[in-house]
C-alpha cells in the first residue's frame, strides 16, 4: 500500500537516471569558478620564494590553476612537483582570496598554503619546467611589490604583518571585506 503523502517510486533506476540527468544540466549551466592554489615558502632569512614565469611579466608564488575534480591542496603539491621538481608537504591553509576579473581573466578564488621554511640552498637543486618557469628567486618581503601582481603584494603584506597568521584569513581582492571588520 502506497503512503498517501508520497508518490509511489517503483522504478528506482529511472529515478537515479533522472537525478543524474538533472545534475548534468545544472553542471553545464551553473557558473564555474576558476580556482588557484599557491604555496608560501620561506627561507631561514624570511625571504619568500617567487617564480619568474615564462608566460607573464609578473613573478608569482609557486602553484597554479586547480584542475577539474582536483582539490586545491592536491593542486599546489602537484604544481610544485611538476614545475620545480620537488615534493613538499603543506603546513596549513593561510588564506582564501576572491579575485575580481583582471587583465582579461574572469574572477577566481585563490587558496594560499603555508609550505614552511627551508634553507636558502633549497633552490640550488630544483629542476624547473622551462615552458613555465624561467627562474626562482628568494625575495625579501619589502621587495615583493616590485615583482608580483598588485593583488599578490597586498595579500602578502597583510598576511606577513603578523596580525593574520594565527588563523586562515578570507580576503576579497586581497583585502578583508568591510563586513568582516
MDTraj code that builds the backbone (N, CA, C; nanometers):
import mdtraj as md
import numpy as np

residues = "UNK UNK UNK UNK UNK UNK UNK UNK UNK UNK UNK UNK UNK UNK UNK UNK UNK UNK UNK UNK UNK UNK UNK UNK UNK UNK UNK UNK UNK UNK UNK UNK UNK UNK UNK UNK UNK UNK UNK UNK UNK UNK UNK UNK UNK UNK UNK UNK UNK UNK UNK UNK UNK UNK UNK UNK UNK UNK UNK UNK UNK UNK UNK UNK UNK UNK UNK UNK UNK UNK UNK UNK UNK UNK UNK UNK UNK UNK UNK UNK UNK UNK UNK UNK UNK UNK UNK UNK UNK UNK UNK UNK UNK UNK UNK UNK UNK UNK UNK UNK UNK UNK UNK UNK UNK UNK UNK UNK UNK UNK UNK UNK UNK UNK UNK UNK UNK UNK UNK UNK UNK UNK UNK UNK UNK UNK UNK UNK UNK UNK UNK UNK UNK UNK UNK UNK UNK UNK UNK UNK UNK UNK UNK UNK UNK UNK UNK UNK UNK UNK UNK UNK UNK UNK UNK UNK UNK UNK UNK UNK UNK UNK UNK UNK UNK UNK UNK UNK UNK UNK UNK UNK UNK UNK UNK UNK UNK UNK UNK UNK UNK".split()
xyz = np.array([
    [0.0851, -0.1171, 0.0000],
    [0.0000, 0.0000, 0.0000],
    [0.0897, 0.1234, 0.0000],
    [0.0629, 0.2149, -0.0898],
    [0.1423, 0.3366, -0.1021],
    [0.1033, 0.4353, 0.0065],
    [0.2013, 0.5075, 0.0564],
    [0.1784, 0.6153, 0.1526],
    [0.1092, 0.7281, 0.0781],
    [-0.0032, 0.7780, 0.1313],
    [-0.0802, 0.8813, 0.0600],
    [-0.0061, 1.0135, 0.0466],
    [0.0925, 1.0375, 0.1310],
    [0.1652, 1.1641, 0.1260],
    [0.2792, 1.1640, 0.0259],
    [0.3198, 1.0478, -0.0213],
    [0.4336, 1.0399, -0.1135],
    [0.3954, 0.9597, -0.2365],
    [0.4455, 1.0019, -0.3528],
    [0.4182, 0.9212, -0.4722],
    [0.4936, 0.7885, -0.4628],
    [0.4372, 0.6875, -0.5225],
    [0.4998, 0.5567, -0.5225],
    [0.6187, 0.5579, -0.6180],
    [0.7308, 0.5038, -0.5755],
    [0.8510, 0.5002, -0.6586],
    [0.8897, 0.3552, -0.6803],
    [0.8403, 0.2993, -0.7884],
    [0.8698, 0.1596, -0.8157],
    [0.9891, 0.1435, -0.9083],
    [1.0311, 0.2528, -0.9746],
    [1.1386, 0.2412, -1.0731],
    [1.2592, 0.3226, -1.0265],
    [1.3317, 0.2712, -0.9282],
    [1.4454, 0.3450, -0.8723],
    [1.5544, 0.3735, -0.9742],
    [1.5923, 0.2816, -1.0634],
    [1.6955, 0.3167, -1.1626],
    [1.6546, 0.4349, -1.2502],
    [1.5284, 0.4452, -1.2870],
    [1.4826, 0.5590, -1.3667],
    [1.4932, 0.6874, -1.2854],
    [1.4612, 0.6811, -1.1569],
    [1.4733, 0.7986, -1.0712],
    [1.6190, 0.8431, -1.0627],
    [1.7104, 0.7481, -1.0491],
    [1.8533, 0.7804, -1.0429],
    [1.8998, 0.8405, -1.1751],
    [1.8529, 0.7862, -1.2856],
    [1.8892, 0.8407, -1.4165],
    [1.8361, 0.9826, -1.4324],
    [1.7163, 1.0082, -1.3839],
    [1.6593, 1.1427, -1.3910],
    [1.7391, 1.2401, -1.3047],
    [1.7743, 1.1944, -1.1859],
    [1.8535, 1.2794, -1.0965],
    [1.9867, 1.3149, -1.1596],
    [2.0552, 1.2151, -1.2155],
    [2.1845, 1.2395, -1.2795],
    [2.1717, 1.3301, -1.4017],
    [2.0642, 1.3147, -1.4774],
    [2.0408, 1.3997, -1.5945],
    [2.0209, 1.5452, -1.5512],
    [1.9440, 1.5643, -1.4447],
    [1.9200, 1.6990, -1.3933],
    [2.0511, 1.7611, -1.3438],
    [2.1321, 1.6859, -1.2702],
    [2.2608, 1.7359, -1.2216],
    [2.3514, 1.7703, -1.3391],
    [2.3508, 1.6894, -1.4437],
    [2.4325, 1.7183, -1.5622],
    [2.3920, 1.8531, -1.6236],
    [2.2611, 1.8771, -1.6310],
    [2.2117, 2.0050, -1.6848],
    [2.2588, 2.1206, -1.5969],
    [2.2464, 2.1039, -1.4654],
    [2.2909, 2.2095, -1.3743],
    [2.4413, 2.2328, -1.3863],
    [2.5185, 2.1251, -1.3915],
    [2.6636, 2.1399, -1.4055],
    [2.7001, 2.2137, -1.5331],
    [2.6246, 2.1918, -1.6397],
    [2.6533, 2.2577, -1.7669],
    [2.6147, 2.4055, -1.7652],
    [2.5153, 2.4425, -1.6832],
    [2.4638, 2.5798, -1.6865],
    [2.5063, 2.6674, -1.5698],
    [2.5336, 2.6083, -1.4551],
    [2.5710, 2.6889, -1.3392],
    [2.7105, 2.7471, -1.3587],
    [2.7355, 2.8617, -1.2985],
    [2.8685, 2.9210, -1.3150],
    [2.9762, 2.8321, -1.2534],
    [3.0923, 2.8392, -1.3134],
    [3.2085, 2.7692, -1.2595],
    [3.3122, 2.8748, -1.2240],
    [3.3783, 2.8543, -1.1155],
    [3.4775, 2.9492, -1.0665],
    [3.6156, 2.8895, -1.0874],
    [3.7059, 2.9687, -1.1429],
    [3.8448, 2.9242, -1.1564],
    [3.9079, 2.9282, -1.0180],
    [3.9754, 2.8210, -0.9818],
    [4.0444, 2.8128, -0.8535],
    [4.1948, 2.8075, -0.8778],
    [4.2670, 2.8752, -0.7917],
    [4.4132, 2.8812, -0.7988],
    [4.4660, 2.8359, -0.6629],
    [4.5715, 2.7560, -0.6643],
    [4.6336, 2.7133, -0.5393],
    [4.7810, 2.7504, -0.5441],
    [4.8273, 2.8189, -0.4406],
    [4.9669, 2.8623, -0.4347],
    [5.0254, 2.8313, -0.2977],
    [5.1581, 2.8264, -0.2947],
    [5.2277, 2.7990, -0.1703],
    [5.3193, 2.9132, -0.1309],
    [5.3221, 2.9429, -0.0031],
    [5.4133, 3.0418, 0.0527],
    [5.5282, 2.9644, 0.1164],
    [5.6447, 2.9737, 0.0540],
    [5.7641, 2.9039, 0.1013],
    [5.8672, 3.0087, 0.1380],
    [5.9206, 2.9974, 0.2597],
    [6.0182, 3.0947, 0.3080],
    [6.1500, 3.0259, 0.3405],
    [6.2576, 3.1055, 0.3376],
    [6.3872, 3.0534, 0.3811],
    [6.4161, 3.1030, 0.5226],
    [6.5319, 3.0633, 0.5760],
    [6.5661, 3.0985, 0.7141],
    [6.5868, 3.2484, 0.7333],
    [6.6047, 3.3221, 0.6250],
    [6.6198, 3.4686, 0.6329],
    [6.4849, 3.5405, 0.6269],
    [6.3752, 3.4655, 0.6089],
    [6.2425, 3.5251, 0.5977],
    [6.2075, 3.5673, 0.4569],
    [6.2944, 3.5356, 0.3604],
    [6.2648, 3.5686, 0.2209],
    [6.1614, 3.4696, 0.1660],
    [6.0915, 3.5138, 0.0635],
    [5.9820, 3.4370, 0.0036],
    [6.0246, 3.3890, -0.1338],
    [5.9917, 3.2638, -0.1648],
    [6.0243, 3.2086, -0.2957],
    [5.9235, 3.2577, -0.3986],
    [5.9749, 3.3214, -0.5043],
    [5.8923, 3.3647, -0.6172],
    [5.9429, 3.2981, -0.7437],
    [5.8487, 3.2687, -0.8320],
    [5.8817, 3.2090, -0.9607],
    [5.8749, 3.3160, -1.0687],
    [5.9805, 3.3254, -1.1482],
    [5.9806, 3.4114, -1.2656],
    [5.9204, 3.3279, -1.3778],
    [5.8040, 3.3703, -1.4252],
    [5.7252, 3.2889, -1.5166],
    [5.7582, 3.3156, -1.6626],
    [5.7440, 3.2133, -1.7435],
    [5.7722, 3.2236, -1.8871],
    [5.6574, 3.2893, -1.9633],
    [5.5392, 3.2937, -1.9058],
    [5.4201, 3.3366, -1.9797],
    [5.3580, 3.4673, -1.9313],
    [5.4177, 3.5338, -1.8319],
    [5.3676, 3.6653, -1.7913],
    [5.4791, 3.7448, -1.7255],
    [5.4614, 3.8754, -1.7225],
    [5.5672, 3.9633, -1.6730],
    [5.5852, 3.9545, -1.5218],
    [5.4745, 3.9425, -1.4480],
    [5.4836, 3.9384, -1.3032],
    [5.5373, 3.8040, -1.2554],
    [5.6185, 3.8081, -1.1530],
    [5.6593, 3.6857, -1.0854],
    [5.5411, 3.6433, -0.9993],
    [5.5456, 3.5194, -0.9506],
    [5.4337, 3.4710, -0.8711],
    [5.4809, 3.3668, -0.7714],
    [5.3946, 3.3398, -0.6753],
    [5.4198, 3.2322, -0.5812],
    [5.4092, 3.0992, -0.6561],
    [5.4781, 2.9958, -0.6113],
    [5.4647, 2.8668, -0.6777],
    [5.3224, 2.8132, -0.6632],
    [5.2755, 2.7467, -0.7680],
    [5.1414, 2.6898, -0.7685],
    [5.0796, 2.7030, -0.9053],
    [4.9481, 2.6967, -0.9116],
    [4.8819, 2.7075, -1.0405],
    [4.7325, 2.6887, -1.0307],
    [4.6714, 2.6661, -1.1470],
    [4.5270, 2.6520, -1.1583],
    [4.4870, 2.5094, -1.1197],
    [4.3827, 2.5006, -1.0392],
    [4.3313, 2.3722, -0.9941],
    [4.2590, 2.3042, -1.1103],
    [4.2956, 2.1795, -1.1373],
    [4.2304, 2.1019, -1.2427],
    [4.0897, 2.0616, -1.1992],
    [4.0006, 2.0321, -1.2964],
    [3.8671, 1.9824, -1.2595],
    [3.8789, 1.8580, -1.1711],
    [3.7990, 1.8541, -1.0686],
    [3.7903, 1.7431, -0.9735],
    [3.9196, 1.7208, -0.8940],
    [4.0027, 1.8248, -0.8845],
    [4.1243, 1.8209, -0.8044],
    [4.1063, 1.9174, -0.6876],
    [4.1524, 1.8800, -0.5712],
    [4.1431, 1.9718, -0.4574],
    [4.2530, 2.0775, -0.4678],
    [4.2308, 2.1954, -0.4114],
    [4.3363, 2.2968, -0.4109],
    [4.4644, 2.2481, -0.3429],
    [4.4516, 2.1729, -0.2335],
    [4.5703, 2.1222, -0.1640],
    [4.6489, 2.0270, -0.2533],
    [4.5799, 1.9366, -0.3216],
    [4.6481, 1.8441, -0.4132],
    [4.7111, 1.9205, -0.5285],
    [4.6448, 2.0256, -0.5741],
    [4.6960, 2.1054, -0.6862],
    [4.8304, 2.1691, -0.6537],
    [4.8403, 2.2355, -0.5396],
    [4.9657, 2.3063, -0.5097],
    [5.0807, 2.2073, -0.4949],
    [5.0551, 2.0927, -0.4360],
    [5.1593, 1.9903, -0.4241],
    [5.1994, 1.9409, -0.5635],
    [5.0998, 1.9144, -0.6492],
    [5.1270, 1.8686, -0.7861],
    [5.2026, 1.9731, -0.8667],
    [5.1560, 2.0976, -0.8625],
    [5.2190, 2.2042, -0.9417],
    [5.3654, 2.2244, -0.9003],
    [5.3922, 2.2232, -0.7724],
    [5.5300, 2.2411, -0.7257],
    [5.6169, 2.1239, -0.7698],
    [5.5613, 2.0048, -0.7660],
    [5.6355, 1.8872, -0.8120],
    [5.6654, 1.8970, -0.9612],
    [5.5642, 1.9350, -1.0407],
    [5.5831, 1.9445, -1.1860],
    [5.6748, 2.0597, -1.2255],
    [5.6557, 2.1758, -1.1644],
    [5.7250, 2.2960, -1.2101],
    [5.8612, 2.3184, -1.1452],
    [5.8801, 2.2656, -1.0245],
    [6.0075, 2.2858, -0.9547],
    [6.0842, 2.1551, -0.9333],
    [6.0184, 2.0431, -0.9598],
    [6.0852, 1.9144, -0.9484],
    [6.1138, 1.8714, -0.8063],
    [6.0280, 1.9088, -0.7130],
    [6.0493, 1.8749, -0.5722],
    [5.9143, 1.8457, -0.5063],
    [5.9162, 1.7561, -0.4094],
    [5.7943, 1.7249, -0.3337],
    [5.7977, 1.7985, -0.2007],
    [5.6909, 1.8709, -0.1739],
    [5.6769, 1.9436, -0.0474],
    [5.5412, 1.9127, 0.0137],
    [5.5348, 1.9147, 0.1444],
    [5.4080, 1.8996, 0.2132],
    [5.3492, 2.0350, 0.2480],
    [5.2251, 2.0340, 0.2877],
    [5.1555, 2.1562, 0.3276],
    [5.1536, 2.1667, 0.4789],
    [5.1737, 2.2873, 0.5299],
    [5.1619, 2.3107, 0.6735],
    [5.0160, 2.3398, 0.7098],
    [4.9581, 2.4402, 0.6406],
    [4.8180, 2.4749, 0.6652],
    [4.7706, 2.5757, 0.5608],
    [4.6404, 2.5940, 0.5556],
    [4.5802, 2.6940, 0.4681],
    [4.5925, 2.8303, 0.5351],
    [4.6590, 2.9243, 0.4666],
    [4.6781, 3.0595, 0.5204],
    [4.5636, 3.1532, 0.4854],
    [4.5202, 3.1469, 0.3579],
    [4.4203, 3.2441, 0.3134],
    [4.3393, 3.1896, 0.1969],
    [4.2172, 3.2414, 0.1884],
    [4.1311, 3.2232, 0.0726],
    [4.1056, 3.3645, 0.0222],
    [4.1313, 3.3874, -0.1058],
    [4.1273, 3.5230, -0.1604],
    [4.0440, 3.5233, -0.2883],
    [3.9246, 3.5868, -0.2827],
    [3.8470, 3.6026, -0.4046],
    [3.9085, 3.7161, -0.4853],
    [3.9331, 3.6883, -0.6131],
    [3.9950, 3.7875, -0.7010],
    [3.8967, 3.8302, -0.8090],
    [3.8742, 3.9596, -0.8260],
    [3.7849, 4.0062, -0.9325],
    [3.8505, 3.9859, -1.0694],
    [3.7744, 4.0027, -1.1765],
    [3.8357, 3.9909, -1.3098],
    [3.9580, 4.0813, -1.3210],
    [4.0608, 4.0298, -1.3900],
    [4.1869, 4.1030, -1.4019],
    [4.2557, 4.0668, -1.5326],
    [4.2911, 4.1679, -1.6092],
    [4.3644, 4.1519, -1.7351],
    [4.3056, 4.0446, -1.8261],
    [4.1747, 4.0462, -1.8406],
    [4.1088, 3.9532, -1.9302],
    [4.0664, 3.8217, -1.8673],
    [4.1151, 3.7917, -1.7469],
    [4.0740, 3.6700, -1.6766],
    [3.9432, 3.6959, -1.6034],
    [3.8574, 3.5947, -1.5958],
    [3.7390, 3.6032, -1.5111],
    [3.7823, 3.6005, -1.3651],
    [3.6867, 3.6218, -1.2776],
    [3.7190, 3.6171, -1.1348],
    [3.7640, 3.4765, -1.0954],
    [3.8274, 3.4677, -0.9802],
    [3.8829, 3.3402, -0.9351],
    [3.8894, 3.3380, -0.7827],
    [3.9119, 3.2206, -0.7291],
    [3.9358, 3.2048, -0.5863],
    [4.0751, 3.1456, -0.5697],
    [4.1577, 3.2131, -0.4914],
    [4.2954, 3.1707, -0.4673],
    [4.3055, 3.1109, -0.3268],
    [4.3640, 2.9922, -0.3182],
    [4.3905, 2.9256, -0.1909],
    [4.5410, 2.9333, -0.1677],
    [4.5817, 2.9960, -0.0590],
    [4.7237, 3.0104, -0.0281],
    [4.7602, 2.9223, 0.0905],
    [4.8581, 2.8334, 0.0690],
    [4.9021, 2.7393, 0.1717],
    [5.0409, 2.7753, 0.2226],
    [5.0616, 2.7536, 0.3495],
    [5.1940, 2.7672, 0.4096],
    [5.2712, 2.6402, 0.3779],
    [5.3868, 2.6567, 0.3131],
    [5.4707, 2.5436, 0.2756],
    [5.5908, 2.5302, 0.3695],
    [5.5988, 2.6173, 0.4695],
    [5.7046, 2.6058, 0.5687],
    [5.8290, 2.6858, 0.5363],
    [5.9367, 2.6516, 0.6067],
    [6.0656, 2.7200, 0.5948],
    [6.1696, 2.6169, 0.5520],
    [6.2492, 2.6557, 0.4529],
    [6.3568, 2.5698, 0.4024],
    [6.4862, 2.6498, 0.3994],
    [6.6011, 2.5831, 0.3892],
    [6.7266, 2.6573, 0.3764],
    [6.7334, 2.7310, 0.2420],
    [6.8092, 2.8383, 0.2372],
    [6.8261, 2.9140, 0.1121],
    [6.8790, 2.8261, 0.0004],
    [6.9569, 2.7267, 0.0353],
    [7.0153, 2.6362, -0.0646],
    [6.9107, 2.5454, -0.1300],
    [6.7881, 2.5477, -0.0798],
    [6.6783, 2.4675, -0.1354],
    [6.6671, 2.4856, -0.2863],
    [6.6892, 2.6082, -0.3336],
    [6.6714, 2.6376, -0.4766],
    [6.7858, 2.5866, -0.5637],
    [6.8964, 2.5456, -0.5033],
    [7.0138, 2.5042, -0.5808],
    [6.9890, 2.3813, -0.6670],
    [6.9065, 2.2910, -0.6205],
    [6.8880, 2.1640, -0.6907],
    [6.7500, 2.1476, -0.7523],
    [6.6773, 2.2554, -0.7700],
    [6.5459, 2.2449, -0.8321],
    [6.5586, 2.2141, -0.9809],
    [6.4618, 2.1407, -1.0327],
    [6.4543, 2.1122, -1.1760],
    [6.3327, 2.1882, -1.2292],
    [6.3569, 2.3032, -1.2892],
    [6.2488, 2.3907, -1.3345],
    [6.1877, 2.3411, -1.4647],
    [6.0572, 2.3543, -1.4775],
    [5.9853, 2.3223, -1.6003],
    [5.9967, 2.4441, -1.6919],
    [6.0852, 2.4387, -1.7937],
    [6.1198, 2.5602, -1.8695],
    [6.0037, 2.6253, -1.9444],
    [5.9018, 2.5502, -1.9816],
    [5.7902, 2.6136, -2.0535],
    [5.7064, 2.7010, -1.9601],
    [5.7274, 2.6877, -1.8283],
    [5.6514, 2.7674, -1.7327],
    [5.7380, 2.8546, -1.6415],
    [5.8530, 2.8042, -1.5989],
    [5.9357, 2.8736, -1.5004],
    [6.0712, 2.9083, -1.5601],
    [6.1007, 3.0388, -1.5686],
    [6.2328, 3.0829, -1.6160],
    [6.3378, 3.0704, -1.5060],
    [6.2986, 3.1091, -1.3845],
    [6.3922, 3.1096, -1.2713],
    [6.3111, 3.1216, -1.1430],
    [6.3777, 3.0928, -1.0314],
    [6.3179, 3.1165, -0.8994],
    [6.4084, 3.2120, -0.8235],
    [6.3469, 3.2886, -0.7346],
    [6.4205, 3.3915, -0.6613],
    [6.3723, 3.3973, -0.5172],
    [6.4646, 3.4133, -0.4250],
    [6.4301, 3.4477, -0.2870],
    [6.4189, 3.5998, -0.2817],
    [6.3057, 3.6491, -0.2342],
    [6.2797, 3.7935, -0.2320],
    [6.2388, 3.8343, -0.0906],
    [6.2981, 3.9428, -0.0430],
    [6.2613, 3.9916, 0.0898],
    [6.1182, 4.0450, 0.0860],
    [6.0458, 4.0330, 0.1964],
    [5.9069, 4.0796, 0.1985],
    [5.8895, 4.2248, 0.1552],
    [5.9853, 4.3121, 0.1871],
    [5.9700, 4.4528, 0.1495],
    [5.9919, 4.4776, 0.0008],
    [6.0445, 4.3806, -0.0728],
    [6.0665, 4.3962, -0.2171],
    [5.9652, 4.3187, -0.3017],
    [5.8723, 4.2512, -0.2384],
    [5.7735, 4.1694, -0.3109],
    [5.6977, 4.2525, -0.4143],
    [5.6527, 4.3718, -0.3752],
    [5.5718, 4.4561, -0.4633],
    [5.6404, 4.4950, -0.5931],
    [5.7716, 4.4866, -0.5986],
    [5.8454, 4.5192, -0.7203],
    [5.8337, 4.4093, -0.8263],
    [5.7859, 4.2915, -0.7872],
    [5.7907, 4.1772, -0.8779],
    [5.6567, 4.1107, -0.9061],
    [5.5617, 4.1216, -0.8159],
    [5.4369, 4.0454, -0.8285],
    [5.3204, 4.1363, -0.8661],
    [5.2077, 4.0741, -0.9022],
    [5.0851, 4.1487, -0.9308],
    [5.0395, 4.2211, -0.8042],
    [4.9696, 4.3327, -0.8193],
    [4.9267, 4.4102, -0.7021],
    [4.8456, 4.3292, -0.6006],
    [4.7580, 4.2401, -0.6483],
    [4.6777, 4.1626, -0.5539],
    [4.7643, 4.0675, -0.4715],
    [4.8694, 4.0138, -0.5287],
    [4.9601, 3.9262, -0.4533],
    [5.0370, 4.0069, -0.3504],
    [5.0834, 4.1235, -0.3902],
    [5.1563, 4.2103, -0.2980],
    [5.0697, 4.2483, -0.1785],
    [4.9447, 4.2906, -0.2037],
    [4.8544, 4.3303, -0.0949],
    [4.8249, 4.2128, -0.0022],
    [4.8008, 4.0953, -0.0618],
    [4.7686, 3.9784, 0.0191],
    [4.8859, 3.9417, 0.1099],
    [5.0051, 3.9372, 0.0533],
    [5.1218, 3.9006, 0.1336],
    [5.1524, 4.0051, 0.2395],
    [5.1356, 4.1312, 0.2051],
    [5.1598, 4.2376, 0.3033],
    [5.0705, 4.2191, 0.4251],
    [4.9431, 4.1890, 0.4008],
    [4.8508, 4.1700, 0.5125],
    [4.8818, 4.0430, 0.5911],
    [4.9195, 3.9371, 0.5214],
    [4.9496, 3.8117, 0.5904],
    [5.0780, 3.8200, 0.6708],
    [5.1752, 3.8931, 0.6198],
    [5.3062, 3.8979, 0.6846],
    [5.3163, 4.0047, 0.7925],
    [5.2096, 4.0842, 0.8107],
    [5.2176, 4.1893, 0.9129],
    [5.2061, 4.1332, 1.0545],
    [5.1781, 4.0041, 1.0673],
    [5.1755, 3.9407, 1.1982],
    [5.0386, 3.9270, 1.2601],
    [4.9410, 4.0066, 1.2168],
    [4.8078, 4.0002, 1.2759],
    [4.7232, 3.8871, 1.2191],
    [4.7578, 3.8375, 1.1021],
    [4.6740, 3.7399, 1.0335],
    [4.7408, 3.6043, 1.0182],
    [4.8249, 3.5660, 1.1112],
    [4.8974, 3.4411, 1.0941],
    [4.8447, 3.3273, 1.1805],
    [4.7594, 3.3544, 1.2749],
    [4.7133, 3.2503, 1.3665],
    [4.5951, 3.1713, 1.3120],
    [4.5325, 3.2194, 1.2062],
    [4.4130, 3.1548, 1.1530],
    [4.4058, 3.1782, 1.0025],
    [4.3209, 3.1013, 0.9359],
    [4.3000, 3.1215, 0.7927],
    [4.2228, 3.2510, 0.7726],
    [4.2674, 3.3319, 0.6781],
    [4.2065, 3.4626, 0.6525],
    [4.1290, 3.4570, 0.5212],
    [4.0143, 3.5227, 0.5197],
    [3.9368, 3.5375, 0.3965],
    [3.9554, 3.6797, 0.3450],
    [3.9948, 3.6901, 0.2185],
    [4.0119, 3.8195, 0.1527],
    [3.9192, 3.8296, 0.0324],
    [3.8885, 3.9507, -0.0054],
    [3.8271, 3.9820, -0.1345],
    [3.9160, 4.0862, -0.1988],
    [3.9744, 4.0504, -0.3117],
    [4.0713, 4.1348, -0.3806],
    [4.1841, 4.1748, -0.2850],
    [4.2281, 4.0765, -0.2070],
    [4.3413, 4.0907, -0.1143],
    [4.3176, 4.1878, 0.0002],
    [4.1929, 4.2118, 0.0327],
    [4.1562, 4.2964, 0.1463],
    [4.0527, 4.2230, 0.2290],
    [4.0546, 4.2402, 0.3611],
    [3.9492, 4.1862, 0.4447],
    [3.8227, 4.2668, 0.4151],
    [3.7118, 4.2027, 0.3782],
    [3.5903, 4.2777, 0.3461],
    [3.5443, 4.3622, 0.4647],
    [3.4900, 4.4790, 0.4350],
    [3.4421, 4.5677, 0.5408],
    [3.3407, 4.4990, 0.6299],
    [3.2587, 4.4135, 0.5729],
    [3.1553, 4.3448, 0.6507],
    [3.2145, 4.2497, 0.7550],
    [3.3454, 4.2205, 0.7443],
    [3.4100, 4.1293, 0.8372],
    [3.5025, 4.2017, 0.9351],
    [3.5090, 4.3328, 0.9247],
    [3.5991, 4.4084, 1.0132],
    [3.5289, 4.4538, 1.1380],
])
top = md.Topology()
chain = top.add_chain()
for i, resn in enumerate(residues, 1):
    res = top.add_residue(resn, chain, resSeq=i)
    for name in ("N", "CA", "C"):
        top.add_atom(name, md.element.get_by_symbol(name[0]), res)
traj = md.Trajectory(xyz[None], top)
